[in-house]
């Protein structure tokens, strides 16, 4: 068993880095999926030990993973998708399918070392129980590192064994494949040439069981051709295996609609603003009825951290969010409420340096949230675990930042 790092504490939560060993990339209940150079790993005791391993030569390029309640593990390298159905005894490639059943194949990259992040996501929650079936639905946060990529929403209804395209965004003239890490204005156009809705990348997808509907938001820029920040609402017809996606709204990059952290609690929609660009900024953690999303006057501002942020999770009355480090006065900034948003606090875990916390996973069987700490806002660095305290333990909380 790996030596456990020391546990530190704020008034609202305990926190610790992951133990030395494989990079702990995702968790569900007592299981964790990790990787190290040349290997992938599975733990059945929350990453304390890694009892299952499989040689995997491209492990250092893993950009996405999800453990499903069936036990299947879906993971990807930059432009390739894989599944293991037998606790990492084996893994097999998954070829994504178009709606008509034909193969959806990655493009041929200008730079083979930068094939594009086809499956990388910033959300730690990517599967839901949808009318008795576990659905895996996610979109790719791309065109930042790893090469240019088309922006897609993917889905699976059979535990990741079949993955299909739910929605393909249009061709973005500013993220062509020119051989660079994020794409540019020259090179190969990527995406659906018949879809006028384009974006840089997808921030996240979330499911609202009260409506039986999915919501997605994108970024990032204001372009002469139109906005890249969109909110979409999608419904899935299981009998027809068909999607209906509608753009609810599109807006400026300095608005509250450049966002992430979409969550649904008791039918109410929550999100956190990633507003940037020209001032004035429209920032904060917001709540509204889903039908009122396009009506800012119907929104409730729960807390304003005065900084852009696109990552948030809500579970068991705990709201945990973070600062985007390049834009924050805090080195590693966290926003927390342990009483469903009635009181708030912010903390700077500055001992970790300048880090952007993202990919918030639901608590494991020991009660710890799992969080990526990203260098800048996107490069993989460390993994942090956070365990909230009960509200009475956090009774001295305030809304001031603490070091």
C-alpha positions as a printed Julia matrix, in Angstrom:
403×3 Matrix{Float64}:
   0.0    0.0     0.0
   1.34   3.41   -0.97
   2.27   5.84    1.77
  -0.62   8.26    2.23
   0.16  11.99    1.93
  -0.68  14.1     4.97
  -4.24  15.38    5.33
  -4.63  19.15    5.68
  -7.75  21.04    6.69
  -9.74  24.21    6.19
 -12.85  25.17    8.15
 -14.99  23.5     5.48
 -13.07  20.47    4.21
 -10.12  18.15    4.55
  -7.79  17.73    1.59
  -4.85  15.62    0.5
  -2.9   14.77   -2.63
  -3.18  11.3    -4.07
  -0.54   8.79   -2.9
   2.51   8.15   -5.04
   1.83   5.73   -7.85
  -0.37   5.73  -10.94
  -2.09   8.96  -11.9
  -5.59   8.49  -10.42
  -7.64   9.59  -13.43
 -11.23   8.75  -12.42
 -13.26   7.15   -9.65
 -16.65   5.64   -8.96
 -17.7    4.26   -5.56
 -14.68   2.19   -4.41
 -13.09   1.84   -7.85
 -10.43   4.04   -9.46
  -8.76   4.01  -12.86
  -5.17   5.18  -13.2
  -2.2    5.15  -15.51
   1.57   5.38  -15.54
   4.04   5.23  -18.4
   3.3    2.03  -20.3
   0.53   0.75  -18.0
  -3.09   1.25  -17.02
  -4.39   0.31  -13.56
  -7.61  -0.46  -11.69
  -8.05  -0.12   -7.94
 -10.91  -1.57   -5.92
 -10.04   0.28   -2.69
 -10.12   3.94   -3.78
  -6.57   4.03   -5.03
  -4.86   2.7    -1.91
  -3.7   -0.33   -3.91
  -3.83  -1.12   -7.63
  -4.57  -4.81   -7.94
  -5.31  -4.89  -11.68
  -2.93  -3.72  -14.39
  -2.53  -4.0   -18.13
   0.36  -3.03  -20.37
  -0.72  -0.11  -22.56
   2.0    1.59  -24.56
   0.15   4.88  -25.11
  -0.82   5.44  -21.45
   0.95   8.8   -21.22
  -1.49  10.19  -23.8
  -4.69   9.28  -21.95
  -7.05  12.27  -22.0
 -10.37  10.83  -20.78
 -11.69   7.98  -18.64
 -14.99   6.99  -17.09
 -15.86   4.05  -14.83
 -19.43   2.9   -15.4
 -21.61   1.26  -12.78
 -21.52  -1.94  -14.85
 -17.79  -2.06  -14.14
 -16.81  -1.21  -17.72
 -14.04   1.33  -18.14
 -14.13   3.64  -21.15
 -10.98   5.65  -21.78
  -9.21   7.45  -24.58
  -5.9    8.62  -25.82
  -5.9   11.73  -27.94
  -7.94  10.5   -30.94
  -8.58   6.86  -30.02
 -11.21   5.37  -27.74
 -10.98   2.11  -25.77
 -13.02  -0.09  -23.44
 -12.25  -2.75  -20.87
 -15.08  -5.01  -19.76
 -13.02  -7.43  -17.64
 -11.2   -5.4   -14.97
  -8.27  -4.63  -17.29
  -7.48  -8.2   -18.22
  -7.9   -6.83  -21.75
  -8.97  -3.68  -23.53
 -10.3   -3.17  -27.03
 -10.51  -0.18  -29.37
 -13.94   1.36  -29.92
 -14.81   2.79  -33.33
 -17.27   5.63  -32.94
 -20.36   5.41  -35.16
 -22.33   8.09  -36.95
 -26.09   8.23  -36.51
 -26.51   6.13  -39.66
 -24.22   3.4   -38.33
 -21.2    4.22  -40.49
 -17.78   4.63  -38.9
 -16.86   8.07  -37.6
 -13.1    8.2   -38.09
 -10.59  10.79  -36.86
  -9.15  13.09  -39.51
  -5.61  12.67  -40.76
  -3.66  15.27  -38.77
  -1.14  17.6   -40.37
   1.19  16.86  -37.44
   0.98  13.17  -36.41
   2.16  14.12  -32.92
  -0.87  16.45  -32.55
  -3.87  14.4   -33.74
  -6.38  16.32  -31.63
  -8.14  15.76  -28.32
 -11.24  14.03  -29.63
 -12.55  12.78  -26.26
 -10.96  14.88  -23.51
 -13.49  16.46  -21.16
 -13.45  18.81  -18.15
 -16.37  17.14  -16.39
 -15.98  14.33  -13.86
 -19.63  13.28  -14.19
 -20.38  11.82  -17.6
 -22.94   9.06  -17.01
 -26.49   9.03  -15.66
 -29.42   6.69  -15.08
 -31.81   7.64  -17.87
 -35.13   5.83  -17.61
 -33.47   2.72  -16.22
 -30.48   2.71  -18.58
 -27.05   4.05  -17.75
 -26.16   6.54  -20.47
 -22.66   7.83  -21.07
 -22.82  11.29  -22.69
 -19.94  13.72  -23.02
 -18.33  16.28  -25.29
 -14.73  17.17  -26.0
 -12.84  20.14  -24.58
 -10.36  20.55  -27.41
  -8.45  23.0   -29.6
  -6.21  24.06  -26.72
  -3.52  21.36  -26.56
  -2.94  18.21  -28.54
  -3.83  19.56  -31.97
  -7.02  20.7   -33.67
 -10.13  18.52  -33.42
 -13.79  18.69  -34.41
 -16.2   19.36  -31.53
 -18.66  16.54  -30.84
 -21.09  15.17  -28.29
 -20.79  11.4   -27.9
 -23.08   8.85  -26.26
 -23.41   5.2   -25.37
 -26.37   3.22  -24.06
 -24.66  -0.18  -23.77
 -21.87   0.42  -21.28
 -19.45   1.95  -23.76
 -19.31  -1.0   -26.13
 -21.01   1.1   -28.82
 -20.29   4.83  -28.89
 -22.1    7.09  -31.35
 -22.22  10.73  -32.35
 -25.05  12.62  -30.65
 -24.19  16.01  -32.17
 -21.43  17.44  -34.36
 -20.71  21.17  -34.34
 -19.92  23.1   -37.49
 -16.57  23.94  -39.01
 -14.79  26.62  -37.02
 -12.62  28.79  -39.33
 -10.44  29.72  -36.32
  -9.51  26.17  -35.26
  -8.47  24.58  -38.55
  -5.82  21.88  -38.38
  -2.67  23.83  -39.18
  -0.39  21.49  -37.21
  -0.39  23.64  -34.06
  -1.6   22.67  -30.58
  -4.87  24.6   -30.79
  -5.46  25.06  -34.49
  -5.57  28.32  -36.45
  -7.03  30.16  -39.4
  -5.33  28.05  -42.06
  -5.32  24.34  -42.71
  -8.02  21.67  -42.74
 -11.54  22.61  -41.66
 -13.01  20.16  -39.13
 -16.62  19.48  -38.2
 -19.98  19.34  -39.94
 -19.95  21.58  -43.03
 -23.75  21.76  -42.96
 -24.05  23.01  -39.36
 -23.72  26.81  -38.94
 -23.29  26.43  -35.14
 -19.57  26.32  -34.39
 -17.48  26.67  -31.23
 -13.95  26.2   -29.95
 -14.84  23.35  -27.6
 -17.52  21.94  -25.38
 -17.38  22.81  -21.68
 -19.7   20.09  -20.43
 -22.9   18.07  -20.78
 -25.36  17.42  -17.9
 -28.65  15.58  -17.49
 -31.84  16.85  -15.86
 -34.04  13.88  -14.87
 -36.99  16.19  -14.13
 -37.17  17.06  -17.83
 -35.54  13.91  -19.2
 -33.27  16.28  -21.12
 -29.57  16.99  -21.53
 -27.95  20.43  -21.49
 -24.6   21.39  -22.99
 -22.59  24.61  -23.01
 -19.67  25.65  -25.19
 -16.99  28.31  -25.56
 -15.24  30.53  -26.22
 -15.04  33.64  -28.39
 -17.02  36.38  -30.12
 -16.32  36.14  -33.85
 -17.4   38.28  -36.81
 -19.43  35.26  -37.93
 -21.18  34.95  -34.56
 -20.81  33.71  -30.99
 -18.98  30.55  -29.94
 -20.68  30.45  -26.52
 -23.87  28.4   -26.87
 -26.27  26.5   -24.65
 -27.98  23.49  -26.2
 -30.82  21.31  -24.96
 -31.06  17.74  -26.21
 -33.61  14.96  -25.85
 -33.0   11.32  -26.68
 -35.58   8.93  -28.15
 -34.46   5.48  -27.06
 -36.93   3.69  -29.34
 -35.63   5.5   -32.42
 -32.05   5.83  -31.12
 -32.26   9.46  -32.2
 -31.43  12.88  -30.75
 -33.1   16.27  -31.02
 -30.73  19.12  -30.1
 -31.81  22.76  -30.06
 -29.66  25.85  -29.43
 -31.38  27.63  -26.53
 -29.22  30.74  -26.66
 -25.88  32.14  -27.8
 -24.11  35.06  -26.15
 -20.92  37.06  -25.59
 -17.83  35.59  -23.94
 -18.09  38.13  -21.09
 -21.64  37.01  -20.2
 -22.84  34.52  -17.6
 -23.54  32.11  -20.44
 -19.86  31.4   -21.0
 -20.06  28.8   -18.3
 -19.54  25.34  -16.88
 -20.42  23.31  -13.82
 -23.97  22.62  -15.01
 -25.87  20.78  -12.27
 -29.48  19.97  -11.52
 -30.86  19.77   -7.98
 -34.59  19.25   -7.38
 -35.27  20.31  -10.96
 -33.38  23.6   -10.61
 -30.48  24.48  -12.91
 -27.16  25.61  -11.39
 -24.03  26.8   -13.21
 -20.91  28.89  -12.72
 -19.78  31.65  -15.07
 -16.48  31.53  -16.94
 -17.01  35.08  -18.17
 -13.91  36.81  -19.55
 -12.85  39.07  -22.4
 -13.85  42.75  -22.3
 -15.29  44.2   -19.11
 -17.81  44.37  -17.54
 -17.91  40.73  -16.48
 -21.1   38.88  -15.63
 -19.78  36.35  -13.12
 -21.03  34.14  -10.35
 -22.81  30.96   -9.39
 -26.39  31.11  -10.64
 -29.63  29.18  -10.2
 -32.9   29.23  -12.09
 -35.69  27.07  -13.43
 -34.47  25.49  -16.67
 -37.24  27.23  -18.63
 -35.86  30.58  -17.41
 -32.29  30.09  -18.6
 -32.63  32.75  -21.31
 -34.21  35.23  -18.86
 -31.41  36.75  -16.71
 -33.99  38.64  -14.63
 -35.28  35.27  -13.39
 -31.84  34.07  -12.22
 -30.7   33.98   -8.59
 -27.06  34.93   -8.02
 -25.94  32.65   -5.19
 -22.33  33.82   -4.92
 -19.88  35.9    -6.95
 -16.21  34.91   -6.6
 -15.22  37.91   -8.78
 -13.16  35.64  -11.03
 -13.82  33.38  -14.0
 -14.43  29.71  -13.29
 -15.9   26.85  -15.26
 -15.78  23.91  -12.82
 -18.34  22.98  -10.16
 -20.0   19.94   -8.6
 -23.02  19.63   -6.29
 -23.62  16.57   -4.12
 -25.34  16.09   -0.75
 -25.88  19.86   -0.25
 -22.18  20.53   -0.88
 -21.3   22.93   -3.7
 -17.62  22.79   -4.64
 -16.18  25.03   -7.37
 -12.83  26.52   -8.3
 -10.93  29.46   -9.73
  -9.21  29.54  -13.11
  -5.63  30.11  -11.97
  -4.34  32.36  -14.8
  -7.14  34.85  -14.05
  -7.23  34.54  -10.25
  -5.46  36.36   -7.41
  -5.4   32.97   -5.66
  -2.82  30.35   -6.58
  -5.15  27.34   -6.2
  -8.58  28.75   -5.45
 -11.6   26.81   -4.2
 -15.17  28.0    -3.6
 -17.31  25.99   -1.19
 -20.71  25.87    0.43
 -21.63  22.96    2.71
 -25.23  24.1     3.27
 -26.68  24.13   -0.26
 -25.6   27.7    -1.0
 -26.75  29.55    2.11
 -23.2   30.42    3.2
 -19.96  30.49    1.22
 -16.2   30.54    1.7
 -13.16  30.7    -0.55
  -9.74  29.17    0.09
  -6.34  29.44   -1.49
  -4.45  26.13   -1.27
  -1.33  28.0    -2.31
   1.03  25.18   -1.3
   0.24  23.55   -4.65
   1.37  26.53   -6.71
  -0.7   28.02   -9.51
  -3.26  25.35  -10.32
  -6.75  25.29  -11.85
  -8.91  22.63  -10.17
 -11.21  20.83  -12.62
 -12.78  17.42  -13.42
 -14.66  17.14  -10.13
 -15.71  13.52   -9.55
 -18.51  12.55   -7.19
 -17.45  11.32   -3.76
 -15.98   7.84   -3.54
 -17.06   5.27   -0.97
 -14.83   6.96    1.62
 -16.45  10.35    1.08
 -13.7   12.07   -0.95
 -14.29  14.17   -4.07
 -11.57  13.69   -6.69
 -10.21  16.8    -8.46
  -7.65  17.38  -11.21
  -5.16  20.13  -10.48
  -4.17  21.52  -13.86
  -1.1   23.65  -14.54
  -2.25  26.84  -16.23
  -5.83  25.78  -16.86
  -5.45  22.58  -18.88
  -2.1   20.73  -18.49
  -2.3   17.67  -16.22
  -0.4   18.11  -12.96
  -1.61  16.56   -9.67
  -4.74  14.89   -8.26
  -6.35  16.28   -5.1
  -8.96  14.66   -2.84
 -11.4   16.78   -0.81
 -13.73  15.6     1.96
 -16.37  18.14    3.08
 -17.04  18.74    6.75
 -20.54  18.69    8.17
 -22.19  22.14    8.37
 -21.83  22.29   12.15
 -18.08  21.69   11.76
 -17.91  24.63    9.38
 -20.01  27.01   11.46
 -17.3   29.64   11.52
 -17.21  29.95    7.74
 -17.24  33.32    6.07
 -17.16  34.62    2.51
 -13.57  35.85    2.73
 -10.62  34.13    1.07
  -8.32  32.24    3.39
  -4.72  31.16    2.8
